[in-house]
Amino acid sequence: MQKTVHSESVRSALTAKGWDQKQLAQALGVSGQAVTNWMKGVDFPRPATLLKLATALSLSFEQLVRSDTTDQPVIAFRKKGAAKTTDEHVLHARAMGAMLKPLVAHLPARQSLRTQISDTSLAYDSLQATAAAVRAKLGIGPEAVLSYEHLIGQFAENDAVIVPVMWGAKKTHENALHILLPAEKVTFIYLNLDTHLEDFKFWMAHELAHVFTPELAGKDDGEDFADAFAGALLFPKELAHHAYVSASQRRTPSGVIGALHEFAREHMISLYSVFNEVKKYTEAQDLPALKVTPQQVHAARNSDGVRGELVSATLFRPLPPEPAIYIAAAHTVFNSAFFTALQTLLRERGTGAGYVQQVMSIPLADAQAIHDELLR
């Protein structure tokens, strides 16, 4: 993809700030000639510098860059709580996507057959039929527990590379990041292990929906479908029926929540996911609602001890894990070819730890430790 800096946007931003190109170069820590070359389209900033340029001039990626977007990385975020996806987030993720392209050549051969979902309707019956078809493909019935292994296997079968990362448990951090490289037809799925175990399966199912519907990735419609699909896949209408029958027999909100929580524990998903799917079921069947409010469910879900451990704490004791253990978990637990491909690239090109830092979006010290382990 040929990219150039949108010189008119840069000039307008410089005028608004009262800067000239020399002052911009000083702010970015680059030479004046580098800025001149960008403005002439002779050269293009490196990803980290591009991010600094966008921040310094308060420009979005679209305002800053002219490009042929046919093979531009497609980005989809799953952020925690009410955290917002900013232009800086998108710019950074697209820069990660550009850095990932050389890695693709070292991944296993592309799959000839992939699962595609053509009906992306949010209508209840249509969505349930879609989820049932996927469960049937996996060889499990509508009332069976959908395991992590089922989900992980689908990523590998559809050229989606899981990258397990530890990005922190703060609410401003991502649960997941989806980077689709259209030209290469490969998707990288970053899953944040610093997520509660009960939520992690939902985020995996959500990301799997993106893999099955690449044409919707990065769009609001895609996010809506992915959320709805994840709920239907993990807790179909047959389970919602059983949960409703059990919970509707309880007389108090705490009793209703207790009944729903039994199903949540059995299927290793959150209490709220169960409640939400039962709510959709009652509305579709025109049944009386359960005697509990969303606020009461949220309060119960967030009470001490209900949500359990983070995935990272379950996988690794003690924390943080040694690089060798972390890399091994990516292979054995997540069936990921990421570190194998990364190791080959580092050895062939002599690439430094800075590349690891860029493609994993982690601190340089952590990247250096992983880099050293891969080259050991």
Secondary structure, 3 states (H helix, E strand, C coil): CCEEECHHHHHHHHHHHCCCHHHHHHHHCCCHHHHHHHHHCCCCCCHHHHHHHHHHHCCCHHHHEEECHHHCCEEEEEECCCCCCCHHHHHHHHHHHHHHHHHHCCCCCCCCCCCCCCCCCCCHHHHHHHHHHHHHHHCCCCCCCCCHHHHHHHHHHCCEEEEEECCCCCCCCEEEEEEEECCCCEEEEEEECCCEHHHHHHHHHHHHHHHHCHHHCCCHHHHHHHHHHHHHHHCCHHHHHHHHHHHHCCCCHHHHHHHHHHHHHHHCCCHHHHHHHHHHHHHHHCCCCCCCCHHHHHHHHCCCCCCCCEHHHHHCCCCCCCHHHHHHHHHHCCCCCHHHHHHHHHHHHCCCHHHHHHHHCCCHHHHHHHHHHHCC
